[in-house]
Amino acid sequence: MEKQSNVFFIIGLVFITLFLIVGFEYYFNKENRIYDDVKESYMLKEVFTPQRDENFYLEKIERNNSKVLNLYFVAKKTYINLVEGNPTLLWTYNDTFPGPIIRARKGDVINVTIKNELDVNTTIHWHGMRVPNQMDGVPDITQKPIPPNGTFNYQFKVLDGGIYIYHPHYNTPEQIERGLYGGIVVDYDNDPYEYDRDILMILDDILLENNNQVADFYKTMHTTMMGRYGNVLLVNGKVNPTYYAKEGEVVRLRFINIANARTFYISLINRETNKKIPFLVIGEDISFSNKPYETTLLEVAPGQRYDVLVYLPDEGNYSFIYYSNQGYISISNLIANKSSSVDKVDSYSKNKNQYVYENEQDFQDLIANVDNAEIINIDLYAEMQGMMEMKWSINGRVYPDDTLFIPVDEGRYYILEMRNLNSVPHPMHLHGQRMLVLDGDGIYSFKDTVVIPPNGKLRTIFKAEGKGLWLFHCHILEHAQEGMISVIKVS
């Protein structure tokens, strides 16, 4: 009888396993089947004449004094032309997609009043920025949600140079996917780099149905496991936009990845020679790197930002190529027109040899306190709740029903020892703090979003600051929605 029970148990287990596998594949392929026409038309083919985009060139801020930037945002529904055919109904700030670029200097005060003309609650989170806790935009933790027809005022001093994002933290996966986000670029006190033009590059994808409307936000095993992937790739809210420079110039590119789940693997290629042009990485997230470094493949995970320089040696067409497991595609173009000006190869060589002292004292302070820092162990994994319900957890705790609160003391040093116990990468984002990645190669920059690779580990150190409650969560937005959020409590 016992043997018979064991046989039935094993058979049942096999059937359950097969059911889960088949169910996962069904939902995964179901999504692909539903949107095959859109994917074929808009993602895998370059069906448009590249669009010229004039709105994302950045001008240097010439003033040396600080000022108050008074801004007024209206969150509302707006039709935007994304692809051929019907316009897409998006949620926008001030009728623009992406939202208005905020340009500031370190030391400025940003003063934003937002009016919510949507029919749902919302907030604004200032991703990566060190702001007072009550300005962080997390509903029911740092503020009450902004109701329909309500207003809220955000005001804070800009403490760091760098590249940042503003976006909602209420029903985040849907509100970002529908278009509520924008870029913030803050000039440093001392910028030693030489370049000729400056372009913001906001990377995103969006999942559209065949009528060009945003697809429903149904939950499947695939979206829970991998996050929501779009079938249309966007740069600055456009399909395959084109930017212009001149041969021999050095161009600064500031990358932001705001996609729900997609990591962008990007190269810049000369279309005539098929040669890859190196990216000189000069900064990540919150700061300049102490030393620049070159790479021909830039990996930008959700929530991350990269500040890079490129040198265009030849006249001609260059393309930003995105690589995936399905192949590669041009997502944006950079055309270098012929020029009789002086070639800037010497400027680029000088840039390669810079050592930047902007944050050197803070870097060295953290490194000197590694042995004194308290270790916080973080384990990231999936929790099965019932037969078909899966949640993502931190140390076995699932937000919001069983939130992990991590107490720290202001002014003390802490090491986050993070272990990823599954086969999916997790870009972990820490609000209100500046992290330094340890065990590296001596190249440092302040990070707020770091990737823990599949079945891998990562250590970061930070000095706790800013009393209050600060979220620490995965920036694959569906992972956060399904519980991968904890709270750092600074006392």
C-alpha positions as CSV (number, residue, x, y, z in Angstrom):
1,M,0.0,0.0,0.0
2,E,2.8,2.3,0.9
3,K,4.6,1.6,-2.4
4,Q,1.4,2.2,-4.3
5,S,1.0,5.6,-2.6
6,N,4.6,6.5,-3.4
7,V,4.0,5.6,-7.1
8,F,0.9,7.8,-7.2
9,F,2.8,10.6,-5.5
10,I,5.6,10.4,-8.1
11,I,3.2,10.3,-11.0
12,G,1.3,13.3,-9.5
13,L,4.6,15.2,-9.1
14,V,5.5,14.4,-12.7
15,F,2.2,15.7,-14.0
16,I,2.4,18.9,-11.9
17,T,5.9,19.5,-13.3
18,L,4.8,19.0,-16.9
19,F,1.8,21.2,-16.3
20,L,4.0,24.0,-15.0
21,I,6.4,23.7,-17.9
22,V,3.6,23.5,-20.5
23,G,1.8,26.4,-18.8
24,F,4.9,28.5,-18.9
25,E,5.6,27.8,-22.5
26,Y,1.9,28.3,-23.4
27,Y,1.8,31.8,-21.9
28,F,5.2,32.7,-23.3
29,N,4.3,31.6,-26.8
30,K,0.8,33.0,-26.4
31,E,2.2,36.5,-25.9
32,N,4.5,36.0,-28.9
33,R,1.6,34.7,-31.1
34,I,-0.8,37.5,-30.2
35,Y,1.8,40.2,-31.2
36,D,3.6,38.5,-34.0
37,D,2.3,41.0,-36.6
38,V,3.4,44.0,-34.6
39,K,6.8,42.4,-33.8
40,E,7.4,41.6,-37.5
41,S,6.4,45.0,-38.6
42,Y,8.0,47.2,-36.0
43,M,10.8,45.4,-34.2
44,L,12.5,43.0,-36.7
45,K,12.3,45.3,-39.7
46,E,13.5,48.9,-40.2
47,V,10.2,49.9,-41.9
48,F,10.6,53.6,-41.4
49,T,12.8,56.3,-42.8
50,P,14.8,57.1,-39.7
51,Q,13.1,60.0,-37.8
52,R,15.1,63.1,-37.2
53,D,14.9,64.1,-33.6
54,E,15.8,67.6,-32.5
55,N,14.5,67.5,-28.9
56,F,17.2,65.5,-27.0
57,Y,20.4,67.5,-27.8
58,L,21.6,69.0,-24.5
59,E,23.1,72.4,-24.2
60,K,25.8,73.2,-21.6
61,I,24.6,75.3,-18.6
62,E,26.9,78.3,-18.7
63,R,25.9,79.9,-15.4
64,N,28.0,79.2,-12.3
65,N,25.3,80.2,-9.8
66,S,22.6,78.0,-8.3
67,K,19.0,78.8,-8.9
68,V,15.5,77.5,-8.2
69,L,13.9,75.6,-11.1
70,N,10.2,76.1,-10.9
71,L,8.3,73.4,-12.9
72,Y,4.7,72.5,-13.4
73,F,3.7,69.0,-14.5
74,V,0.3,67.8,-15.6
75,A,-0.2,64.0,-15.7
76,K,-2.8,63.3,-18.3
77,K,-3.8,61.0,-21.3
78,T,-2.4,62.0,-24.7
79,Y,-2.4,60.4,-28.1
80,I,1.2,60.0,-29.4
81,N,2.3,58.8,-32.9
82,L,4.7,55.9,-32.1
83,V,4.3,53.7,-35.2
84,E,2.5,53.8,-38.5
85,G,-1.2,53.8,-38.3
86,N,-3.3,54.7,-35.3
87,P,-1.8,57.0,-32.7
88,T,-1.3,55.4,-29.3
89,L,-3.1,56.6,-26.2
90,L,-0.4,57.2,-23.5
91,W,-0.1,58.7,-20.1
92,T,2.2,61.7,-20.3
93,Y,3.6,64.7,-18.4
94,N,2.6,67.9,-20.2
95,D,1.5,66.1,-23.3
96,T,5.0,65.0,-24.2
97,F,6.6,61.5,-24.4
98,P,9.0,61.1,-22.7
99,G,8.3,63.9,-20.3
100,P,10.2,67.3,-20.3
101,I,13.9,67.0,-19.7
102,I,15.1,68.6,-16.5
103,R,18.5,70.3,-16.8
104,A,20.1,71.4,-13.6
105,R,23.4,72.2,-11.9
106,K,24.7,70.6,-8.7
107,G,23.4,73.0,-6.0
108,D,20.2,74.0,-7.8
109,V,16.8,73.5,-6.2
110,I,14.1,71.6,-8.1
111,N,10.6,72.7,-7.3
112,V,8.0,70.7,-9.2
113,T,4.2,70.9,-8.7
114,I,2.3,68.1,-10.3
115,K,-1.4,68.0,-11.0
116,N,-3.0,64.6,-11.6
117,E,-5.5,64.7,-14.4
118,L,-5.6,60.9,-14.7
119,D,-8.4,58.8,-13.3
120,V,-6.0,56.8,-11.0
121,N,-3.6,57.7,-8.2
122,T,0.0,58.5,-8.9
123,T,3.3,59.9,-7.5
124,I,6.7,61.0,-8.8
125,H,9.9,59.2,-7.6
126,W,13.3,60.9,-8.3
127,H,15.2,57.8,-9.3
128,G,18.8,57.9,-8.1
129,M,18.6,61.4,-6.5
130,R,19.4,62.0,-2.8
131,V,16.3,63.8,-1.7
132,P,14.6,64.3,1.7
133,N,12.7,61.2,2.5
134,Q,9.3,62.9,2.3
135,M,10.1,63.8,-1.3
136,D,10.9,60.2,-2.5
137,G,7.5,59.6,-4.0
138,V,6.7,56.1,-2.5
139,P,3.0,55.8,-1.7
140,D,2.0,55.0,1.9
141,I,5.7,55.1,3.0
142,T,6.9,58.6,2.2
143,Q,3.7,60.2,1.1
144,K,0.0,59.6,0.4
145,P,-0.8,58.9,-3.3
146,I,-1.8,61.9,-5.4
147,P,-5.5,61.3,-6.2
148,P,-7.3,62.2,-9.4
149,N,-7.5,66.0,-9.7
150,G,-5.1,66.3,-6.8
151,T,-1.8,68.2,-6.6
152,F,1.5,67.7,-4.8
153,N,4.7,69.8,-4.5
154,Y,8.1,68.2,-4.7
155,Q,11.1,70.4,-3.6
156,F,14.7,69.4,-3.0
157,K,18.3,70.5,-3.5
158,V,20.3,68.8,-6.1
159,L,23.3,67.2,-4.3
160,D,25.0,65.3,-7.1
161,G,25.9,65.6,-10.7
162,G,24.8,62.7,-12.9
163,I,21.9,61.2,-14.9
164,Y,18.6,60.5,-13.3
165,I,15.0,59.5,-14.0
166,Y,11.6,60.7,-12.7
167,H,8.7,58.2,-12.8
168,P,5.7,57.1,-10.7
169,H,6.1,54.7,-7.8
170,Y,2.4,53.9,-7.8
171,N,1.4,50.8,-9.8
172,T,4.8,51.3,-11.3
173,P,4.9,48.6,-14.1
174,E,1.7,50.0,-15.7
175,Q,2.3,53.7,-15.2
176,I,5.9,53.6,-16.6
177,E,4.8,51.4,-19.5
178,R,2.0,53.8,-20.4
179,G,4.6,56.7,-20.7
180,L,5.0,58.4,-17.4
181,Y,8.7,59.1,-17.2
182,G,11.4,61.6,-18.1
183,G,15.1,62.3,-17.8
184,I,17.1,64.5,-15.5
185,V,20.7,65.6,-16.4
186,V,22.7,67.4,-13.7
187,D,26.0,69.1,-14.5
188,Y,29.0,68.5,-12.2
189,D,31.0,71.2,-10.4
190,N,34.1,70.2,-12.4
191,D,33.7,68.5,-15.7
192,P,37.2,67.8,-17.3
193,Y,35.9,66.2,-20.5
194,E,36.1,67.7,-23.9
195,Y,33.3,67.0,-26.4
196,D,31.4,68.7,-29.3
197,R,27.8,67.8,-28.7
198,D,25.7,66.1,-26.0
199,I,22.7,63.7,-26.6
200,L,20.3,62.1,-24.1
201,M,19.3,58.5,-25.1
202,I,16.3,57.1,-23.1
203,L,15.9,53.4,-23.9
204,D,12.5,51.7,-23.6
205,D,10.3,49.1,-25.1
206,I,6.5,49.0,-25.2
207,L,4.0,46.2,-25.8
208,L,1.4,47.2,-28.4
209,E,-1.6,45.4,-29.8
210,N,-2.3,45.3,-33.5
211,N,-4.4,48.5,-33.2
212,N,-1.3,50.3,-31.8
213,Q,-2.7,50.5,-28.3
214,V,-0.9,49.5,-25.1
215,A,-1.6,45.8,-24.5
216,D,-3.5,44.8,-21.4
217,F,-1.6,44.2,-18.1
218,Y,-2.6,40.6,-17.6
219,K,-0.4,38.5,-15.3
220,T,1.2,35.3,-16.7
221,M,3.9,33.0,-15.5
222,H,6.2,34.6,-18.1
223,T,5.7,38.1,-16.9
224,T,6.1,37.0,-13.3
225,M,9.3,35.2,-14.1
226,M,10.9,37.5,-16.7
227,G,9.0,40.8,-16.5
228,R,7.0,42.5,-19.2
229,Y,8.8,42.8,-22.6
230,G,7.7,45.2,-25.3
231,N,7.5,44.4,-29.0
232,V,8.4,48.0,-30.1
233,L,11.9,49.3,-29.2
234,L,12.1,53.1,-28.5
235,V,14.8,55.7,-28.1
236,N,13.5,59.0,-26.7
237,G,10.0,57.8,-27.4
238,K,10.7,57.2,-31.2
239,V,11.3,54.2,-33.4
240,N,14.9,54.4,-34.8
241,P,15.4,58.1,-34.4
242,T,18.4,59.9,-36.1
243,Y,20.9,62.3,-34.6
244,Y,23.6,64.3,-36.4
245,A,27.2,65.2,-35.8
246,K,30.3,65.8,-37.9
247,E,33.3,63.6,-38.8
248,G,36.1,64.0,-36.3
249,E,33.9,65.1,-33.5
250,V,33.6,63.7,-29.9
251,V,29.9,63.1,-29.0
252,R,28.7,62.7,-25.4
253,L,25.8,60.2,-25.0
254,R,23.8,59.8,-21.8
255,F,22.0,56.5,-21.7
256,I,19.0,55.8,-19.5
257,N,17.1,52.4,-19.4
258,I,13.5,52.9,-18.3
259,A,12.2,49.6,-19.7
260,N,10.1,47.4,-17.4
261,A,12.4,44.4,-17.8
262,R,14.6,44.5,-20.9
263,T,18.4,44.9,-20.5
264,F,19.8,46.7,-23.5
265,Y,23.0,45.4,-25.0
266,I,24.2,48.3,-27.3
267,S,27.1,48.7,-29.7
268,L,27.8,51.7,-32.1
269,I,28.7,50.5,-35.6
270,N,29.9,52.3,-38.7
271,R,27.4,51.1,-41.3
272,E,29.9,51.3,-44.2
273,T,32.8,49.4,-42.6
274,N,30.8,47.4,-40.0
275,K,33.5,48.5,-37.5
276,K,32.4,48.9,-33.8
277,I,33.2,52.3,-32.4
278,P,34.4,52.2,-28.7
279,F,32.3,53.7,-25.9
280,L,34.5,55.6,-23.5
281,V,32.5,55.2,-20.2
282,I,33.1,58.3,-18.0
283,G,30.2,57.9,-15.5
284,E,27.6,55.5,-14.2
285,D,24.3,56.4,-12.4
286,I,25.2,59.1,-9.8
287,S,28.7,60.1,-10.6
288,F,31.7,60.3,-12.8
289,S,33.9,57.2,-12.7
290,N,37.3,57.9,-11.1
291,K,38.9,56.5,-14.3
292,P,37.2,56.2,-17.7
293,Y,37.3,52.9,-19.5
294,E,36.5,51.7,-23.1
295,T,34.1,49.0,-24.2
296,T,32.4,48.1,-27.5
297,L,29.3,46.6,-25.8
298,L,27.3,48.6,-23.3
299,E,25.1,46.6,-21.0
300,V,22.3,48.8,-19.5
301,A,20.0,47.1,-17.1
302,P,16.6,48.5,-16.1
303,G,17.0,51.6,-14.0
304,Q,20.7,52.1,-14.8
305,R,22.4,55.1,-16.5
306,Y,25.7,55.4,-18.4
307,D,27.6,58.5,-19.4
308,V,29.8,57.9,-22.4
309,L,31.9,59.6,-25.1
310,V,32.4,58.4,-28.7
311,Y,34.8,59.6,-31.3
312,L,33.6,59.6,-34.9
313,P,36.6,59.2,-37.1
314,D,34.9,59.1,-40.5
315,E,32.0,60.8,-42.4
316,G,29.0,58.5,-42.8
317,N,26.2,56.6,-41.1
318,Y,26.5,55.0,-37.7
319,S,23.9,52.9,-36.0
320,F,23.2,51.9,-32.4
321,I,22.7,48.2,-32.5
322,Y,20.7,46.3,-29.9
323,Y,21.6,42.6,-29.5
324,S,19.2,40.0,-28.2
325,N,18.9,36.2,-28.4
326,Q,16.8,36.7,-31.5
327,G,19.5,38.6,-33.4
328,Y,20.2,42.4,-33.6
329,I,18.5,45.5,-34.9
330,S,19.3,49.2,-35.3
331,I,17.4,51.2,-32.6
332,S,18.9,54.7,-33.5
333,N,21.2,56.3,-36.0
334,L,24.0,58.9,-35.8
335,I,25.0,60.5,-39.0
336,A,28.4,62.2,-39.2
337,N,28.5,64.8,-41.9
338,K,31.6,65.9,-43.7
339,S,33.5,68.6,-41.9
340,S,36.5,70.9,-42.6
341,S,37.0,71.5,-38.9
342,V,39.9,70.3,-36.8
343,D,39.8,66.6,-36.1
344,K,39.2,66.0,-32.3
345,V,41.2,62.8,-32.0
346,D,43.6,64.5,-29.6
347,S,40.7,65.6,-27.4
348,Y,39.4,62.0,-27.3
349,S,42.9,60.7,-26.4
350,K,43.1,63.3,-23.6
351,N,39.7,62.2,-22.3
352,K,40.9,58.6,-22.2
353,N,43.7,59.5,-19.8
354,Q,41.6,61.6,-17.3
355,Y,41.6,60.8,-13.6
356,V,38.5,62.5,-12.1
357,Y,38.8,63.7,-8.5
358,E,35.1,64.9,-8.2
359,N,34.2,62.1,-5.6
360,E,37.7,60.8,-4.8
361,Q,37.4,61.7,-1.1
362,D,34.1,60.0,-0.7
363,F,35.3,56.9,-2.6
364,Q,38.4,56.6,-0.4
365,D,36.3,57.1,2.8
366,L,34.1,54.1,1.9
367,I,37.1,52.0,0.9
368,A,38.9,52.8,4.2
369,N,35.8,51.7,6.2
370,V,35.3,48.3,4.6
371,D,36.7,46.5,7.6
372,N,34.5,48.5,10.0
373,A,31.3,48.1,8.0
374,E,28.4,46.0,9.3
375,I,27.5,43.2,6.9
376,I,23.8,42.8,5.7
377,N,23.1,39.5,4.0
378,I,20.6,39.7,1.2
379,D,19.2,36.6,-0.5
380,L,17.1,36.9,-3.6
381,Y,14.8,34.1,-4.7
382,A,11.4,33.0,-5.7
383,E,8.7,31.8,-3.3
384,M,6.0,29.4,-4.4
385,Q,2.7,30.2,-2.7
386,G,0.3,27.4,-3.5
387,M,0.4,25.3,-6.6
388,M,0.5,28.1,-9.3
389,E,1.3,31.3,-7.4
390,M,4.9,32.6,-7.4
391,K,6.3,35.5,-5.5
392,W,9.7,37.1,-5.5
393,S,11.3,37.6,-2.1
394,I,14.2,39.1,-0.2
395,N,15.5,36.9,2.6
396,G,12.3,34.9,2.3
397,R,10.1,38.0,2.9
398,V,7.5,39.2,0.4
399,Y,6.4,42.8,0.2
400,P,3.9,44.3,1.3
401,D,2.3,41.5,3.4
402,D,5.6,40.4,5.1
403,T,8.0,43.3,4.5
404,L,11.6,43.0,5.5
405,F,12.7,46.1,7.4
406,I,16.5,46.5,7.7
407,P,17.5,49.0,10.5
408,V,20.6,51.0,10.0
409,D,22.1,54.0,11.8
410,E,22.8,57.3,10.1
411,G,26.5,57.9,9.6
412,R,27.5,54.2,9.9
413,Y,28.9,52.0,7.1
414,Y,27.2,48.9,5.7
415,I,28.1,46.2,3.2
416,L,25.3,44.6,1.3
417,E,26.3,41.0,0.5
418,M,23.8,40.0,-2.1
419,R,23.2,36.4,-3.4
420,N,21.0,35.7,-6.3
421,L,19.6,32.2,-5.8
422,N,17.9,31.7,-9.2
423,S,18.7,31.9,-12.9
424,V,17.2,35.4,-13.5
425,P,19.4,38.5,-13.1
426,H,18.1,41.1,-10.6
427,P,19.0,44.9,-11.1
428,M,18.7,46.0,-7.4
429,H,17.9,49.7,-6.8
430,L,18.5,51.4,-3.5
431,H,16.6,54.7,-2.8
432,G,18.3,57.7,-1.2
433,Q,21.8,56.2,-0.9
434,R,25.0,56.0,-2.8
435,M,26.6,52.5,-3.2
436,L,30.1,51.6,-4.2
437,V,30.7,48.2,-5.8
438,L,33.5,46.2,-4.1
439,D,35.7,43.5,-5.5
440,G,36.2,45.5,-8.7
441,D,39.2,46.6,-10.7
442,G,39.8,49.9,-9.1
443,I,37.3,51.8,-11.3
444,Y,34.7,53.4,-9.0
445,S,31.5,55.3,-9.4
446,F,28.5,55.8,-7.2
447,K,25.7,53.5,-8.1
448,D,22.1,53.2,-7.0
449,T,21.2,50.3,-9.3
450,V,23.5,47.2,-9.5
451,V,22.9,43.9,-11.3
452,I,23.3,40.6,-9.3
453,P,23.9,38.0,-12.1
454,P,22.0,34.7,-12.2
455,N,23.2,32.4,-9.4
456,G,25.8,35.1,-8.6
457,K,27.0,37.4,-5.9
458,L,27.8,41.1,-5.5
459,R,29.0,43.3,-2.6
460,T,28.4,47.0,-2.3
461,I,29.2,49.4,0.5
462,F,27.3,52.5,1.5
463,K,27.3,55.1,4.3
464,A,23.7,55.4,5.7
465,E,22.3,58.9,5.3
466,G,18.9,60.7,5.3
467,K,16.6,59.6,8.2
468,G,13.6,57.8,7.0
469,L,12.3,54.7,5.1
470,W,14.1,53.9,1.8
471,L,13.0,51.2,-0.6
472,F,15.5,48.5,-1.8
473,H,14.0,46.6,-4.7
474,C,14.4,44.9,-8.0
475,H,14.0,47.2,-11.0
476,I,12.5,44.5,-13.1
477,L,9.2,46.1,-12.3
478,E,7.1,43.0,-12.2
479,H,9.6,41.4,-9.8
480,A,9.1,44.3,-7.4
481,Q,5.3,44.1,-7.9
482,E,5.4,40.5,-7.0
483,G,7.2,41.1,-3.7
484,M,11.0,41.8,-4.2
485,I,11.0,44.9,-2.1
486,S,12.5,45.6,1.3
487,V,12.8,48.8,3.3
488,I,16.1,50.3,4.7
489,K,15.2,52.2,7.9
490,V,17.7,54.9,8.6
491,S,17.5,56.1,12.3
